Amino acid sequence: MSLLAPGTTAHHAPGSVDEMAELYRRLDADGTTTVVIGGGNHLGVGNPVLADVSVATEALDAIIDYQPDDLTLTVEAGVTMGAIDELLDPHRQTAALPETEPTATIGGVVAAGISGYRRSRFGPTRDRVLEVTVVTGDGRVVTGGARVVKNVSGYDLPRLATGSFGALGVIVSVCLKLWPEPESRATVRLDDPADADSLYRPLAVLETEEGAWAYLQGPASEVASSASIGIVQSDGFTWPTFDAPGTAEMRVPPALVPDAVQRLNVPFIAQHGVGIVAMATEDPDVLEPARSWCESVGGSLVVTSRSGPVDAAPSIDPWGTPPPAQSLQRRLIAAFDPRRIVNRGRLPGGI
Amino acid sequence: MSLVSDLIAVLGRDRVLDDRLDSWTYGKDAGVFRGEADVVVLPESTEEVAEIVRVAERHSTSIVPRGAGTGLAGGAVPVDRNVIVSMIRMNEITDVDPENRTAWVGPGVVNLDLSRHTEVHGLHFAPDPSSQSACTIGGNVGNNSGGPHCLAEGTTVNHVLAVEVVLAGGEVVTVGGGAPDPIGLDLRGILVGSEGTLGIVTKVLVKLTPNAPDVRTLLCAFDSVEDAARAVSGIIAAGVVPAALELMDQRMTEAVENWLKAGLPTDAAAILLAEVSGGTAAVKAEAAVIREVATSSGASSVSLAADEAERQILWKARKSAFGAVAQTAPDYYLHDTTVPRTRLVEAMTEAYAIGDKYDLVMMNVFHAGDGNLHPLMTFDASQPGSFERVRAAADEIVEMCVSKGGVLSGEHGIGKEKRDLMGLMFDAPALDAQARIKEAFDPGGLFNPHKILPQGSRCFDFGRTVPVPDGAWI
């Protein structure tokens, strides 16, 4: 399946990094604007991109290097979450990437800076991208980081690229840090999310309008002893999902999650200890006041998917108040995409 | 007005040091390089730092920020006659927030002091470099410092949520924040580990980690380094990522034991220090796995620290290893590279061979779980040619590690030391991109010049029309 972003007139799906670089040298010379597509899962995040052509990473789908004993995996950007799980499962390893988006590509997940539910134990996705290669807006092939788990050689390009939404160019490959899967797991139903406070660093504590759950993993004896805080529902993980066309998330200091939940009367998934509360709504009357509160406590409210065409004007600013140092962000982007042809305008502040 | 008198106007006479002795004292870090500063200043507030930046710009003088000077790569060593900005007086810990497990701290706060300060809340700052009783949080941020416990917890960048930074022009911005996934480009992530080349960090929002309810530390002795390294891989392959996994070779063990009398087995070719932390059931199970893997990998003995006092002495042995080397020779050169964990044994074997080739005594104590090697060569700098010999051996070791898929530095940074080796790891477009990042932050080249990036990095261009002279580095 080829995705053509709404509003674009042509579609490119280069099959190699060199082809991608050549394509961008040409597009840059012509000043042709582009929107980049991975699995199409996160096109609704950020400001709408009005571009001439779509560029897909779907044909960049090679597993470049999997080193189970080093706990590293290097893949091209178009490889999906599902394919990564399929590769790692037999080795009992995980990249701890988003759990509920099997069709999302690794390039898309990294570009959008999306993390899974297991981040309080493994850190956000950003902490696990060891190496990144981008094709810049003007067609240079730039690699930063390296395929080792500990590295301070040069500026941290992998972190800058994570969550950059194409601002540095197209992410064409990444190396990920992996973790071994535990001996045992459990999903435990809680009466109250605060019941998990007695645990030492649970994997995740989630709450929805239907209740609260702690997710535990580790040696069997540890999981069994920790599980006594509630009722074991499963010896695996069952993650909640939304089935809603429009979603947004509140991002607040972690201790404020109970306050955030209190304010809601729409379906939600709250990550206790992390500070993210996802909401199944795109109603500005709900989102605007919630955003004011989030921003007043040092956080943000971000639209994560929209109903209707992604190039249509959104009913609410997707990002809210832009972060400081906008001119520095512009200069950084210009270092990678001087004519600003990749996903122009998508970031906060319309840059 | 002169530079010095302008600085005195901002800070007062007693916080501007400009005599020869000061310039000399601040001309060095804990590594082997020396420079000489023009003037040293001791700001106490963000506003003063911003004013210092503006004064330096006015006088076209560059700036070298400095923490405790425990770095080893020459990152804090002046190359030109710079203004050294010592951040040690900005050492306040404010707004400890036990609910959110964060604290705002000044860059001059000593790493260990922070963990001591937050202990009352059952929290600590996870990065624990061996120099943690002296090194500062600002220095940790500058170098993205690690330490033994980074294996499970990650390096400094994983524990810094936001930084306040003074940029070129004296502009003050705070990037990042206490809420997850701040919007926009991750400027915090690029500032951490930038070795003071992009701006001066004046305040840090750190993430604090809960102290584990239980901890176990095992000491495993091996008859060969290969067996010890095999145990490291085996432990990870068994699904356990310990809190720390440290390896020490026999020469290093002997040096430490001779001084500390910690009870280390000096007859072992290598010892492995493994620590697990967490819930009691978890540490019990994981310690059992480590014991089993170590034994099946050929460990001649595996012992568990019986109590906190025994555990502390083991860690003292590990963290003071570099000091213990002073018995062997007056100077040492400590290296820092990372290789993929599976290539540890061959990298160590070849490093010993390089040491032999240059007739140098080499010892090793390092973060085996991360593949982060620290070959240490002892020498006497007063002997003519000895330093050059050590440098040559060191460069050869780096080259060898990079050829195995490794990197120039795992946790000490590039600084002045490895700047000219960057081309081993990065091609021309990659170096050029790094130089463009530097330019975007610091177009005037004000902050810590001649560090990280080799001369001529910024020269990659498509459709280049200007011919490159023969022999030019591109």
Interface residues (C-beta under 8 A of the other chain):
Chain A: R25 Q67 P68 D69 D70 L71 T72 R92 G113 S115 R119 G123 P124 R126 D127 T136 D138 G139 R140 V141 V142 T143 G144 A146 R147 V148 V149 K150 N151 V152 S153 G154 Y155 D156 L157 R159 L160 T162 G163 S164 A167 W179 P180 E181 P182 E183 L199 Y200 R201 G218 P219 A220 S221 E222 A224 S225 S226 R251 V252 P253 P254 A255 V274 G275 I276 C294 V297 G298 G299 S300 V302 W319 G320 P322 P323 P324 A325 L328 Q329 R331 L332 I333 A334 A335 F336 L347 P348 G349
Chain B: D97 E99 N100 R101 T102 N143 N144 G146 C150 G154 T155 V157 N158 L167 V173 T174 V175 G177 G178 A179 P180 D181 P182 I183 G184 L185 D186 L187 G189 I190 V192 G193 S194 P210 A212 P213 S233 I236 A237 A238 G239 V240 V241 G278 G279 A281 A282 K284 A285 E286 T338 V339 P340 R341 T342 H367 D370 G371 N372 G405 G406 V407 L408 S409 G410 E411 H412 G413 I414 K418 M422 M425 F426 D427 P429 A430 D432 A433 Q434 R436 I437 K438 E439 A440 F441 I452 L453 F460 F462
